[in-house]
Amino acid sequence: MELDTTLFEASPLGFKLKLLHDQFVAGRNAQLEEEGVTVTQLGILTYLDRNRDHRVPQKELSEKLGVSHPAISGTVYRLEEKGLIFRTEDPANKRQNSVQLTERGNALLDTVRKTDSRKNELLCTGFTEEEKKELDKLLLRVYENMAAWKKSVENQADPTC
């Protein structure tokens, strides 16, 4: 079945970003299915990997990944059941758990990283190196603008923007 781009082409930027996100998540989840994890779970594993320099409380995961506390709790539980992470009671705050990767979690991330470069190549098929750099720059600007817009909406500065 050929991809119909008419909806994408006729949509405002925000909806285009949603359509791109939906395509990415569906493809990534299909790719990760054989590893037994989802995009959300991989996000947690990646965050833990990038923050090995300190104990990572579940609350930090929730805040940094923009996921509700109950959702993080359930996802952390599933990752723990799979042996990819383990939780420890935070000695500074007994009511809080810290989360760390296991060796199995590290091995899974290594496997996923090996497929990431090929995925990135496919996503940028036909792009020159200069176009890839420009795309990164433009996407960062859109991301920063969206964050500023979100903040203004949250502060009720200009909710119609």
Secondary structure, DSSP 8 states (H G I E B T S, - for coil): -----HHHHHS-HHHHHHHHHHHHHHHHHHHHGGGT--HHHHHHHHHHHHTTTS-EEHHHHHHHHT--HHHHHHHHHHHHHTTSEEEEEETTEEEEEEEEE-HHHHHHHHHHHHHHHHHHHHHTTT--HHHHHHHHHHHHHHHHHHHHHHHHHHTTS-TT-
